[in-house]
Amino acid sequence: MNRLYHYPLSPFSRKVRLALGEKRIEVELAEERYWEQGIEFLRRNPAGQVPILRMNGRMLSDSQAICEYLEETVPTPPLLPRDPDGRYEVRRLCAWFDGKFHAEVTSKLMGERVFKKLRGGGVPDSASVKAGARDIKYHLGYMTHLLETRRWLAGNDMTLADFAAAAHLSCLDYVSDVPWDKYESVKDWYAKIKSRPAFRSILADQVPGFRPAPHYADLDF
């Protein structure tokens, strides 16, 4: 049985879960408190990060590397375009959300409000929270710009770029940190992706000590 070592509010784990779900690859989920850096966990991935996918007798790590491995081994349905320009754009946007968006928004809002508490790190740093709340508006504005001329973020077809973005936003939406009402086109895009079967297990996530926002699992939010 395939097994994914993950944490429910890890956007990188969620990106891989979405890819697995879209490709209908059955997988057993194993929750991993990765910040505790247990010996067995570090044997699976010396980098000390989730997700880790056990598949085909291998331990695979890094969300982007895992997703591209899945794309090559289970190509249907495709999550990367066939043409080089299209694949470049998907990879560029995956890097945007997993790099820039994570550093400027996810790590500041989720990091301070959720993971600091989980790790016993004290009270949230208000300056970091304010910076994340400010910067998310810039990113949502950029997404609005992309969606003005495209059905999906990277083009006219849903791709891994949409999953990367939705993974981060879904984590933030769990704690009600996304100002949806001010970005209708992004909200409409998220409603479409949120309604896909691959999203069901994510909408069912529950993290002890943190109740999801009332609208979190509502498809008509």
N, C-alpha and C positions, 0 to 999 in steps of 0.2 A: 504494500500500500504506500502510495506517495504520502509524504508528510511535510507540512510547512510549519517551521518554527517561526512564530510571529508574536507581535503584541497588538492587541485590538486597536489601539490609538496610534500606532505607527503608520504614517502615510506611505512609507516604503513597503511595508507589509501589505497594506491595502491595495497598492498598485498591483502587486503580484497576485493577490487574491482575485482581483477583478479580471486579470488576464487569464488566470486558471479557470474562473467561472465562465468567461466568454467562450473559451475553447472547450468547455465541458470536460475538463480534466479533474477527475475525482481526487480529492486530497484530504488527509486527516490534519486537522489543525491542532498544534501543540503550543499553548501560550508560554512565552518565554520572557521572564523579567530580566531582560538583557543587561540592564545597568548593574546587576549584581555580579556579573562576570564570573559565573560558576565555571569550574574546571571542565566539566563535560561540554558546556556551551562553547567555551573557547576552543575545545578540540574540534568542534563542528565548524567554527569560523574564528580563526585567530584574530580577525579584525574586531570581534566582539560586538557585532551589529546584527539586527534582524532586517529582512527575512533571510532564512536559510531553507532551501527546498531540497529534501531528500527525494531523488527521482532517478530512475535507471541506474541504481547502485552508486550514485554520486551525491555528494553534498555540494549544492550550488549556492553561492552567496552573491550579494549586490543586486538590488532590485532591477536595475536596467539590464545587467548581464543575464539575469534569470529570464526576464521577459523576452530578450532577444534569443535566448536558447529555446524557449517555448515556441517562438515564432519560426525558428528553423526546424524544430523537431515535430511540431504540430501546426502546420501552416494554415489550417482552416479552422475558423474564419481568420482572415488576415488582419493583423493590427498594425502593419507597416505597409505603405504603398509599394508598388512594384518599381516605380521610376526613381532614379537617384535623387532628383530634386525634392520629391515628396518625402522620401525617407530622411533626407537631410532635415526638412522642416519638422518632422515628427521628433527626431532626435534633438533638435535645437530646443523645442518646447519642453521635452522631457527634462533636459538639462536646466531650463529656465525654472521649472517648478521644483525639481528636486534639489537645485542649487540655490538660485537667487530667492525664489519664493520661500523656500524652507528657512534660509538664513535670515531673511528680513521679516517674515511673518510667522510661520509655523513654530519655529524654535522660540520665538519671543512670547507668543500667546500660549501655545500648548506647553512650551517648556516651563514658563513661569507659573501658569495656573494649574497645570496638571502634574507634569513630571517632577517639578521641584517638590511637591507634596509627596508624591510616591517615593521619592528618594530621601525624604526627610531633610530637605534642604532649607526649610524655613519659609518665610512669607514671600509672596511674589514681589519682584522688583517693579515698582510702579513705572519707572522710566522705560523699562523694556516693554511692558504691556502697552504703554501709550505709543511707543514707536511701532509696535506690531499693528495696533489698531489704526494708526495713521498710514502705514505702508500698504496695508491690504487694499486700501482704496485705490492706490496707484496700480496695483496688479489687476484689480477688478476692472479698472478703466482700460487697461491694456487688453484684457480679455474681451471687453465690449468692442474695442477697435477691431480685433480679429474677427469677431462674430458678425460684424457689419457686412462683410463680404464673403463669409464662409458659413456653411451649415454647421460645421464642427470646427474645433480650434485650428487644426492643421490643414483643412481643406473641406471637400464635400462629403468625405466619408469619415466615420468614427475611427479613431486610431488610438494607439498607446498614449499619445499626447493628452487625449481626453481623460484617460484613466489616471495619468499622473496628476493632472490638475484636480480631478474629482477626488482623488485619494487625500490630497491635502485639505481641500475644502470640506470634505465630509468629516474629517477629524475636527476641524474648527467649528463646523455646524453642530457637532455633538455637544459642544459647550456654548452654543449660540453666539459665536464670534464672527458671523458673516452678515454684513448689512445688505441682505438680499434686495430689499425694497428700493434701494437706490440704483440697482443695476439689473433692470428687467431682462435684458437679453441674456445675461449670465444666469439669472434665475431660471429662465426658460430652458437654456442649455442643460443646466443641472437637473431640472425636472425630467428631461428626456433620459439622461444617463442614469438617474436615480431609479427610473422605472424598469430598467433592464433586469432580467433574472439574475445576472451576475452580481447585482448589488444587494440581493436579499439578505445574505448572511451578514453583510456589513451593517445593514439597518437593524439587525437583531442584536448587535453587539451591546454588552452591558459591562461596564467597568466599576467594580466595587468602590464606593466612595464618591462616585461622579455620576449623577443621574443625567441622561441625555435630555437635550432641550425638548419641550413638548411637541414641536413640529418635526423633530429629527427623522422619524420614520414615516411621516406623512407624505404621500406622493403628491398631494394637492396643496402643498405648503404655500 
